[in-house]
Amino acid sequence: MVQGQAVKLLVSEPWDWAAGYLQGDVIDCPSDGIRLIQLLKPIKGKKFISDLLKVRPRYAGDSFASLTAENSITIGGALIKEGSDELDYLLIGSLTRI
């Protein structure tokens, strides 16, 4: 998965986000196991509102290389505040390429 790739995320937890898909674009690949995604719409967390997610594969052995439109991977992640190390609202979901 590379910068500019459109993705959709089906959120499993938190349950109050689990109504449909979140969509966005990969904007950075700081390492093999981490992707930054800019969502099409901001999400309200407990501490702040953001349209940025930092995600990584949830299970050992999974990687973004196996991600396709037909094959999703389970990810863990959090909202991030731009220009800060602050994280908010941890999530679990299934990420798929669009």
C-alpha positions as CSV (number, residue, x, y, z in Angstrom):
1,M,0.0,0.0,0.0
2,V,1.5,3.3,-1.1
3,Q,0.9,7.0,-0.7
4,G,-2.2,8.2,-2.5
5,Q,-3.9,4.9,-2.3
6,A,-7.6,5.2,-1.5
7,V,-8.8,2.9,1.3
8,K,-12.0,2.1,3.3
9,L,-12.1,1.0,6.9
10,L,-14.9,-1.0,8.5
11,V,-14.6,-0.2,12.2
12,S,-15.3,-3.0,14.7
13,E,-14.4,-1.1,17.8
14,P,-15.3,1.4,19.1
15,W,-18.8,0.2,18.6
16,D,-20.2,3.7,18.2
17,W,-18.1,4.2,15.0
18,A,-19.3,0.9,13.6
19,A,-22.0,2.3,11.4
20,G,-20.6,1.9,7.9
21,Y,-17.2,2.5,6.4
22,L,-14.7,5.3,6.9
23,Q,-12.9,6.3,3.7
24,G,-9.7,8.1,3.1
25,D,-6.3,8.2,1.4
26,V,-2.9,6.9,2.6
27,I,-0.8,10.1,3.0
28,D,2.4,8.7,4.5
29,C,4.2,5.4,5.0
30,P,6.7,6.2,7.8
31,S,7.6,2.5,8.1
32,D,6.7,-0.9,6.7
33,G,4.2,-1.5,9.5
34,I,2.6,1.9,9.9
35,R,0.4,4.0,7.6
36,L,-1.1,7.4,8.0
37,I,-4.6,7.8,6.6
38,Q,-6.4,11.1,6.0
39,L,-10.1,10.5,6.2
40,L,-12.7,12.2,4.0
41,K,-14.6,13.3,7.1
42,P,-13.2,14.2,10.5
43,I,-14.0,12.0,13.5
44,K,-14.8,13.2,17.0
45,G,-12.7,11.4,19.6
46,K,-12.8,11.9,23.3
47,K,-10.1,14.6,23.4
48,F,-10.1,16.2,19.9
49,I,-11.5,16.0,16.4
50,S,-9.2,14.8,13.6
51,D,-9.2,13.4,10.1
52,L,-5.9,11.6,10.6
53,L,-5.5,7.9,11.5
54,K,-2.3,6.1,12.3
55,V,-2.8,2.4,11.7
56,R,-0.8,-0.8,11.7
57,P,-1.6,-4.5,11.1
58,R,-3.2,-6.0,14.3
59,Y,-1.9,-9.6,13.9
60,A,1.6,-10.9,13.6
61,G,2.3,-12.0,10.0
62,D,-0.2,-9.6,8.4
63,S,1.2,-6.8,6.3
64,F,0.0,-4.0,4.1
65,A,1.5,-5.8,1.1
66,S,-1.4,-8.4,1.1
67,L,-4.0,-5.7,1.0
68,T,-6.2,-5.6,-2.1
69,A,-9.7,-4.6,-3.1
70,E,-10.7,-8.3,-2.4
71,N,-8.5,-9.0,0.6
72,S,-8.7,-6.9,3.8
73,I,-6.4,-6.9,6.8
74,T,-7.3,-6.3,10.4
75,I,-5.7,-3.2,11.7
76,G,-5.3,-1.3,15.0
77,G,-5.0,2.4,15.1
78,A,-5.8,5.7,16.6
79,L,-6.8,9.3,15.8
80,I,-3.8,11.5,15.8
81,K,-3.5,15.3,16.2
82,E,-1.4,16.9,13.4
83,G,1.9,18.3,14.6
84,S,1.7,16.4,17.9
85,D,2.3,13.0,19.4
86,E,-1.1,13.0,20.9
87,L,-3.4,10.0,20.2
88,D,-7.1,9.6,20.8
89,Y,-9.7,6.9,20.5
90,L,-8.0,3.6,19.7
91,L,-9.8,1.5,17.1
92,I,-9.9,-1.9,15.5
93,G,-11.2,-2.6,12.1
94,S,-10.7,-4.1,8.6
95,L,-8.9,-2.1,6.0
96,T,-9.4,-2.6,2.3
97,R,-8.1,-0.9,-0.9
98,I,-10.7,0.9,-3.0
